[in-house]
Amino acid sequence: MIKQAKFVTSVADAGKLPDFGAPEIAIAGRSNVGKSSFINMLTGQGKLARTSSEPGRTRLINFFEINKGEYYFADLPGYGFAKVSRAEKDKWGALIENYLSKSENLINVFVLVDLRHEPTDDDKLLLNYLYAYSIPFTIIATKADKLSRLQQGKCRQIVANALGVGTSDVIVTSSEKGMGKQEVFERIDRLLETASKL
């Protein structure tokens, strides 16, 4: 349950990561997968994370304080088809990679994928990176409201197969309908409980 949430800071340089001394959950995914809408759904604040119909607007790591510092969300730059230069894409890639490898407080990465489409090579690349560095992650499939219930089940299986996980490891969500919100909160509760024992 999220009772309080606020934007704290943006970081353009992974060498200057803030240390809040609290668990962090990173939110990653390709451009336009719905990261901002997902954060807004969880926090119940429609405009906390700025949404855009133009892919690739998040060019920084944006940090959000949750429940007065109980934990933080780190919203990572979207990867994929954003219309930006190669140099800019490389810069984002380095920023994401540096954050994932250097954050002392990272406990999990929520990898957002669009339920309607098979995961991209970029999605698989990110997962391979997380596996290689033993960084725990959770697959969140977004935009379920665009599909029928039958299609949701089929697409969930396709996503799971493509990413090499079980269907029960894919949390299906819709920011429009609030679908999957409770499941995500239960996941966060388990993550925080585990982190508190470390």
N, C-alpha and C positions, 0 to 999 in steps of 0.2 A: 504494500500500500504506500502510495506517495502522498504525503500531507503537505509537503512544501518543496518547491523547486525554483531555482533561479539561475540565470546565466551568470557565470563568474568571470571568465576571461577567454581570450583567443590566443593561440600560439602559432607563430609562423616558422619558428626555429626549434627543432626537437632538442637542441642543445640547451634550451631555456625552459624545459618542462617544469611546471609548478609541482611542488610536493605538498599535497593536502594532508598527508598522514592518515588517509582513509582509503578504503577499497575503491577501485575504479573499474567501471564496465565500459569497454570501448564499443562504439557502434560503427560498423563498417559495411560497405556495400557499394555497388556501382552507382554512377550518377543517375539520379532520378528514380532510385529504387524505393524512395519514401522514408529516408532516415529521419528527416525533420518531422514529418507527419507522425511517425512512430513515437518519437520523443514527446511530441505534443499530446498524443493519445495517452501515453503512460502518465504524464504529469497532469493531464486535465487542463492544460493551458494551451489554447489554440494558437497563440503567437509566440510561445517561448522560443522555439527554434524556428528560424525563418525558412519558409518553404518557397520554392520557385519552380515554375514550369520549365525553366531553362536549365538543362543539366550542367553540373559542374560549378555551381555557385559557391559551394563550401570549399574555400581554398585554404582554410586554416583548421587547426584542431580546436573545437569549441568545447569548453568545459562547463558543466552544469552541476550545481550543488543540489543534492537531494536530501530531504529531511534534516535540514540544518547541519549538514556535514556528515551524516551517517555513511553516505557513499557519494560517488560522483559518476556522471556520464561523460565520456570523452567522445564527441562526435567527430569522426575522422573524415577527411576530404573524400568525396566520391571518386571512384576510378572508372575507367571505361571510355564511353563515347563522347565525352564533353569536347566541345569545339574549341580547344586551346592548343597552343604550340606544344611540340614534343618536349621542349625544354621545361615548359610549365608542368607537363605531366610527370616528367622525371623528378621535378622538385617535389611534387605531391607524393610520388612514390617513396622518395627518400624520407620525407616527413613521416609518412605512415610507418615505414620500416623502422625508423629510428625510435618512434614512440613505442612500437610493439616490443622492440628489443631492449629499450632502456627504462621504461616506466617501472618504478619499484612497487607501485600499488595496483598494477593491473591484475584483476582476478579472472576476467573472462572477456571474450570478444563476441558480441552479438553480430553474426554475419547475416546481413539482410539480403535475400534474393527475391526476385519477382516470381510469385507462384505461377504466373501465366506462361513463363518462358523457361526453357532448360537453362541451368546455370552456365554462365559464360566461361571462357578460358581464364579470364581475369579472376572470376570467383574461385575457380579451381586452383589457380596460382596462389591466391591468398590462403586457401585452406592448406595447401602443401607447405606454405611458409609456417603456418601455425603448428602443423604437425611436426615439422622439422625442428622447431624451437620449443616444442612441448608446451605451447600456450593453449589453455583450455578455451573452447568456443561453443557457441550455441547457434544453430541454424534457425533463422526466423524468416518464414515465407510471407511476403506482403501482398496486398491488393487482392485478397481472397474474395472480396465483394464483387469483383468483376467476373466471377465464375459461379456456375451452379454447384450445388453440394456434390453432385456426382463428379463434375470436372475437378473440384477441389481435391477429392480423394485420389483421382488419377494423377493429377499434377504433383501432388505431394509425393507419390511413389516415384515419379520421374525425377524430381529434385533429389530425393533420398538416394536413388540409384546413381545419379550423376555425381553425387558428392561422396558416395561410399559410406553412407550412414543408414541407420534404420529409420523407417517412417515415423516411429515414435520420437525420434530425435529431431524432427522438424516441427517447429511450432508454427501453426498457420494463423495469420493475423489479418485484420482489416482495420486500418485507422479510421475509415469512414464509419464502420459499424461498431467499433470497439471490440471486435472479435479477437479472441486469444489473449486479451489483456490480463485476465486472471491467471492464465497459464504462465505468462511472462513473469507476473509478480511472484508466483510460487517458485519459479526458477531463480529469481533474484534472491528470495528468502533463503533458499538452499545454498546459494553461492555465498551469501553473507555469513550464514551459519558455519559453513566450511572454513571460510577465511578467518573467522573469529577463533578457530581452534588451532590455527597455524602459529 
